[in-house]
Amino acid sequence: METTSRVAGESGPATPGLPDERRAVDGFLMAAFPWYGLDEAFTGPRWLLQVGAAADGTVEHGSTGHGEEPSLRNETSPEEQRFAVVVTVASRPVRRSADGTGVLEATSVSTAAWLAGSGLLSCTWPLEMERGLRQDWLDQQTGVAWELADALDGPGWSALSLPVDGVPTDFHYRESEYGWVLAGAAQEGVHIGAYGRGMSAYGLGFSVVKDITAYEHRTLSGDRSVGSVEPVTAEPAESSVEPVED
């Protein structure tokens, strides 16, 4: 990966919290890059998750949801959930941190892969797992997702071609017992990641969201803050993992 810590201007799994008092869509409207979602072939519900921003307030990434809202409730079996989340990551070069004390490395397709992988884990609770053990499991699996995102050409990924704005685009794709994850590059100065469960990735297509406010009326509730601006953290490095001061 081209960055030297978990995500250059990106965040990992969302932190549980209450919805922001602002309109859920406000964080998305602050972005200087286009948002991606599933194309018009998808006719189901659409909703917003949250955006991640740098210390100076610059929006760096965010996610749009499609299908049924994932839930961590014990009575909900993962097999019963059908959703796909699209992660849009701004393409950024190497840059100084907002306070000038550190360096944020370039974002990449690996950035999108890391965010998608950690996003899938954040809405997963293996059946029959005790509540007290989930954090240990999440930490362990997040480390695995980090390593996989740092090795997109490795055996953990396969190639998948899907349309982006109608143009066939190559993605890195993998499946697990918890769902699927993919990542690739778009033509609008962004990287695209996606994750889902219960909906096949093979028939999906992506396109620029023409009106992000259309997602506003259905927002993810309960386990994570919606539409809020989440501070960014760091991402996996291409050859090593080193902390970066913000």
MIKOL-793213 format. One record per residue (C-alpha): residue in one letter; z, x, y. Coordinates in nm, 2 decimals. Layout:
N
+---+--------+--------+--------+
! r !     c3 !     c1 !     c2 !
+---+--------+--------+--------+
! A !      Z !      X !      Y !
...
+---+--------+--------+--------+
***
This chain:
246
+---+--------+--------+--------+
! r !     c3 !     c1 !     c2 !
+---+--------+--------+--------+
! M !   0.00 !   0.00 !   0.00 !
! E !  -0.07 !   0.12 !   0.35 !
! T !   0.28 !   0.06 !   0.48 !
! T !   0.60 !   0.26 !   0.44 !
! S !   0.84 !  -0.02 !   0.39 !
! R !   0.85 !  -0.37 !   0.25 !
! V !   0.62 !  -0.53 !   0.51 !
! A !   0.49 !  -0.39 !   0.83 !
! G !   0.56 !  -0.68 !   1.05 !
! E !   0.62 !  -0.91 !   0.75 !
! S !   0.92 !  -1.08 !   0.58 !
! G !   1.01 !  -1.13 !   0.22 !
! P !   1.14 !  -1.45 !   0.06 !
! A !   1.25 !  -1.71 !   0.31 !
! T !   1.62 !  -1.73 !   0.39 !
! P !   1.78 !  -2.08 !   0.34 !
! G !   1.87 !  -2.24 !   0.67 !
! L !   1.84 !  -2.55 !   0.88 !
! P !   1.52 !  -2.66 !   1.05 !
! D !   1.47 !  -2.51 !   1.40 !
! E !   1.52 !  -2.76 !   1.68 !
! R !   1.17 !  -2.68 !   1.82 !
! R !   0.86 !  -2.85 !   1.68 !
! A !   0.79 !  -2.71 !   1.34 !
! V !   0.44 !  -2.61 !   1.45 !
! D !   0.54 !  -2.41 !   1.76 !
! G !   0.56 !  -2.08 !   1.58 !
! F !   0.22 !  -2.13 !   1.44 !
! L !   0.07 !  -2.21 !   1.78 !
! M !   0.21 !  -1.87 !   1.91 !
! A !  -0.02 !  -1.67 !   1.68 !
! A !  -0.32 !  -1.48 !   1.82 !
! F !  -0.51 !  -1.50 !   1.49 !
! P !  -0.65 !  -1.80 !   1.29 !
! W !  -0.45 !  -1.97 !   1.01 !
! Y !  -0.59 !  -2.03 !   0.67 !
! G !  -0.54 !  -2.31 !   0.43 !
! L !  -0.71 !  -2.48 !   0.14 !
! D !  -1.06 !  -2.60 !   0.23 !
! E !  -1.17 !  -2.97 !   0.27 !
! A !  -1.21 !  -3.01 !  -0.11 !
! F !  -0.83 !  -3.04 !  -0.13 !
! T !  -0.74 !  -3.39 !  -0.02 !
! G !  -0.36 !  -3.39 !  -0.09 !
! P !  -0.06 !  -3.35 !   0.13 !
! R !  -0.04 !  -3.05 !   0.37 !
! W !   0.28 !  -2.90 !   0.52 !
! L !   0.41 !  -2.61 !   0.71 !
! L !   0.65 !  -2.33 !   0.60 !
! Q !   0.76 !  -2.06 !   0.84 !
! V !   0.62 !  -1.78 !   1.04 !
! G !   0.74 !  -1.42 !   1.06 !
! A !   0.74 !  -1.24 !   1.40 !
! A !   0.81 !  -0.89 !   1.52 !
! A !   1.10 !  -0.81 !   1.74 !
! D !   0.89 !  -0.87 !   2.05 !
! G !   0.80 !  -1.22 !   1.93 !
! T !   0.45 !  -1.14 !   1.82 !
! V !   0.37 !  -1.36 !   1.52 !
! E !   0.26 !  -1.15 !   1.22 !
! H !   0.23 !  -1.40 !   0.93 !
! G !   0.29 !  -1.75 !   0.82 !
! S !   0.23 !  -1.99 !   0.54 !
! T !   0.07 !  -2.34 !   0.49 !
! G !   0.16 !  -2.56 !   0.19 !
! H !  -0.05 !  -2.79 !  -0.01 !
! G !   0.04 !  -3.05 !  -0.28 !
! E !   0.40 !  -3.13 !  -0.37 !
! E !   0.68 !  -2.95 !  -0.19 !
! P !   0.85 !  -2.71 !  -0.44 !
! S !   1.22 !  -2.77 !  -0.51 !
! L !   1.50 !  -2.56 !  -0.65 !
! R !   1.68 !  -2.87 !  -0.77 !
! N !   1.79 !  -2.83 !  -1.13 !
! E !   1.65 !  -3.17 !  -1.23 !
! T !   1.30 !  -3.06 !  -1.13 !
! S !   1.12 !  -2.87 !  -1.40 !
! P !   0.87 !  -2.60 !  -1.29 !
! E !   0.61 !  -2.76 !  -1.51 !
! E !   0.64 !  -3.08 !  -1.30 !
! Q !   0.56 !  -2.91 !  -0.97 !
! R !   0.21 !  -2.89 !  -0.84 !
! F !   0.16 !  -2.69 !  -0.52 !
! A !  -0.04 !  -2.41 !  -0.36 !
! V !   0.08 !  -2.21 !  -0.06 !
! V !  -0.16 !  -2.00 !   0.15 !
! V !  -0.02 !  -1.69 !   0.34 !
! T !  -0.21 !  -1.56 !   0.64 !
! V !  -0.13 !  -1.21 !   0.75 !
! A !  -0.26 !  -1.06 !   1.07 !
! S !  -0.45 !  -0.73 !   1.02 !
! R !  -0.26 !  -0.47 !   1.21 !
! P !  -0.31 !  -0.09 !   1.25 !
! V !  -0.03 !   0.16 !   1.25 !
! R !   0.18 !   0.09 !   1.56 !
! R !   0.51 !   0.16 !   1.72 !
! S !   0.80 !  -0.08 !   1.67 !
! A !   0.88 !  -0.31 !   1.96 !
! D !   1.18 !  -0.10 !   2.07 !
! G !   0.98 !   0.23 !   2.04 !
! T !   1.22 !   0.38 !   1.78 !
! G !   1.01 !   0.35 !   1.47 !
! V !   0.66 !   0.32 !   1.34 !
! L !   0.51 !   0.01 !   1.16 !
! E !   0.23 !   0.10 !   0.92 !
! A !  -0.09 !  -0.09 !   0.89 !
! T !  -0.09 !  -0.42 !   0.71 !
! S !  -0.32 !  -0.46 !   0.41 !
! V !  -0.41 !  -0.68 !   0.12 !
! S !  -0.10 !  -0.55 !  -0.05 !
! T !   0.10 !  -0.70 !   0.24 !
! A !  -0.04 !  -1.04 !   0.15 !
! A !   0.02 !  -0.98 !  -0.22 !
! W !   0.39 !  -0.89 !  -0.15 !
! L !   0.45 !  -1.19 !   0.06 !
! A !   0.28 !  -1.42 !  -0.19 !
! G !   0.47 !  -1.28 !  -0.48 !
! S !   0.81 !  -1.30 !  -0.31 !
! G !   0.72 !  -1.65 !  -0.18 !
! L !   0.66 !  -1.77 !  -0.54 !
! L !   1.00 !  -1.62 !  -0.65 !
! S !   1.18 !  -1.79 !  -0.35 !
! C !   1.09 !  -2.13 !  -0.48 !
! T !   1.16 !  -2.05 !  -0.85 !
! W !   1.48 !  -2.12 !  -1.05 !
! P !   1.44 !  -2.05 !  -1.42 !
! L !   1.57 !  -2.33 !  -1.63 !
! E !   1.91 !  -2.28 !  -1.79 !
! M !   2.00 !  -2.00 !  -1.55 !
! E !   2.35 !  -2.01 !  -1.41 !
! R !   2.37 !  -2.03 !  -1.03 !
! G !   2.57 !  -1.71 !  -1.01 !
! L !   2.30 !  -1.51 !  -1.19 !
! R !   2.00 !  -1.63 !  -0.98 !
! Q !   2.05 !  -1.37 !  -0.71 !
! D !   2.06 !  -1.09 !  -0.96 !
! W !   1.74 !  -1.23 !  -1.12 !
! L !   1.58 !  -1.27 !  -0.78 !
! D !   1.66 !  -0.92 !  -0.68 !
! Q !   1.52 !  -0.78 !  -1.00 !
! Q !   1.20 !  -0.99 !  -0.99 !
! T !   1.15 !  -0.92 !  -0.62 !
! G !   1.15 !  -0.55 !  -0.71 !
! V !   0.88 !  -0.61 !  -0.97 !
! A !   0.67 !  -0.81 !  -0.72 !
! W !   0.70 !  -0.52 !  -0.47 !
! E !   0.58 !  -0.27 !  -0.73 !
! L !   0.29 !  -0.49 !  -0.84 !
! A !   0.18 !  -0.54 !  -0.47 !
! D !   0.18 !  -0.16 !  -0.44 !
! A !  -0.07 !  -0.13 !  -0.74 !
! L !  -0.34 !  -0.38 !  -0.69 !
! D !  -0.58 !  -0.17 !  -0.89 !
! G !  -0.34 !  -0.16 !  -1.18 !
! P !  -0.34 !  -0.36 !  -1.51 !
! G !  -0.11 !  -0.62 !  -1.37 !
! W !  -0.40 !  -0.77 !  -1.17 !
! S !  -0.74 !  -0.92 !  -1.26 !
! A !  -1.04 !  -0.99 !  -1.04 !
! L !  -1.12 !  -1.35 !  -0.91 !
! S !  -1.39 !  -1.46 !  -0.68 !
! L !  -1.31 !  -1.76 !  -0.46 !
! P !  -1.48 !  -1.90 !  -0.14 !
! V !  -1.34 !  -1.81 !   0.20 !
! D !  -1.51 !  -2.01 !   0.47 !
! G !  -1.79 !  -2.07 !   0.22 !
! V !  -1.84 !  -1.70 !   0.14 !
! P !  -1.76 !  -1.57 !  -0.21 !
! T !  -1.47 !  -1.33 !  -0.17 !
! D !  -1.30 !  -1.10 !  -0.42 !
! F !  -0.93 !  -1.14 !  -0.48 !
! H !  -0.67 !  -0.97 !  -0.68 !
! Y !  -0.51 !  -1.23 !  -0.92 !
! R !  -0.22 !  -1.24 !  -1.16 !
! E !  -0.03 !  -1.51 !  -1.35 !
! S !   0.32 !  -1.52 !  -1.48 !
! E !   0.55 !  -1.78 !  -1.64 !
! Y !   0.65 !  -1.89 !  -1.29 !
! G !   0.30 !  -1.95 !  -1.15 !
! W !   0.01 !  -1.74 !  -1.00 !
! V !  -0.04 !  -1.51 !  -0.71 !
! L !  -0.35 !  -1.38 !  -0.54 !
! A !  -0.45 !  -1.17 !  -0.24 !
! G !  -0.77 !  -1.07 !  -0.06 !
! A !  -0.92 !  -1.01 !   0.28 !
! A !  -1.09 !  -1.27 !   0.51 !
! Q !  -1.35 !  -1.22 !   0.77 !
! E !  -1.14 !  -1.32 !   1.07 !
! G !  -0.92 !  -1.01 !   1.10 !
! V !  -0.66 !  -1.14 !   0.86 !
! H !  -0.55 !  -1.09 !   0.50 !
! I !  -0.50 !  -1.39 !   0.27 !
! G !  -0.23 !  -1.43 !   0.00 !
! A !  -0.16 !  -1.74 !  -0.20 !
! Y !   0.07 !  -1.86 !  -0.47 !
! G !   0.12 !  -2.17 !  -0.66 !
! R !   0.23 !  -2.36 !  -0.97 !
! G !   0.08 !  -2.65 !  -1.16 !
! M !  -0.25 !  -2.63 !  -0.96 !
! S !  -0.52 !  -2.40 !  -1.10 !
! A !  -0.63 !  -2.12 !  -0.87 !
! Y !  -0.97 !  -2.11 !  -1.02 !
! G !  -1.10 !  -2.41 !  -0.83 !
! L !  -0.95 !  -2.33 !  -0.49 !
! G !  -1.13 !  -2.25 !  -0.17 !
! F !  -1.00 !  -2.13 !   0.16 !
! S !  -1.10 !  -2.19 !   0.52 !
! V !  -0.98 !  -2.15 !   0.87 !
! V !  -0.74 !  -2.43 !   0.97 !
! K !  -0.92 !  -2.60 !   1.26 !
! D !  -0.61 !  -2.79 !   1.38 !
! I !  -0.27 !  -2.65 !   1.26 !
! T !  -0.09 !  -2.95 !   1.41 !
! A !  -0.25 !  -3.16 !   1.13 !
! Y !   0.01 !  -2.99 !   0.90 !
! E !   0.29 !  -3.08 !   1.14 !
! H !   0.37 !  -3.42 !   1.01 !
! R !   0.47 !  -3.29 !   0.67 !
! T !   0.70 !  -2.99 !   0.67 !
! L !   0.89 !  -2.82 !   0.39 !
! S !   1.26 !  -2.93 !   0.39 !
! G !   1.58 !  -2.83 !   0.22 !
! D !   1.57 !  -2.48 !   0.09 !
! R !   1.42 !  -2.28 !   0.38 !
! S !   1.38 !  -2.32 !   0.75 !
! V !   1.05 !  -2.47 !   0.85 !
! G !   0.82 !  -2.37 !   1.13 !
! S !   1.08 !  -2.13 !   1.26 !
! V !   1.01 !  -1.78 !   1.37 !
! E !   1.16 !  -1.54 !   1.12 !
! P !   1.23 !  -1.18 !   1.21 !
! V !   1.00 !  -0.94 !   1.02 !
! T !   1.12 !  -0.68 !   0.77 !
! A !   0.93 !  -0.40 !   0.60 !
! E !   0.68 !  -0.37 !   0.31 !
! P !   0.61 !  -0.15 !   0.00 !
! A !   0.45 !   0.19 !   0.07 !
! E !   0.12 !   0.31 !  -0.08 !
! S !   0.28 !   0.61 !  -0.25 !
! S !   0.65 !   0.58 !  -0.16 !
! V !   0.90 !   0.35 !  -0.01 !
! E !   1.08 !   0.47 !   0.30 !
! P !   1.29 !   0.26 !   0.54 !
! V !   1.14 !   0.21 !   0.88 !
! E !   1.35 !   0.16 !   1.19 !
! D !   1.26 !  -0.13 !   1.40 !
+---+--------+--------+--------+
***
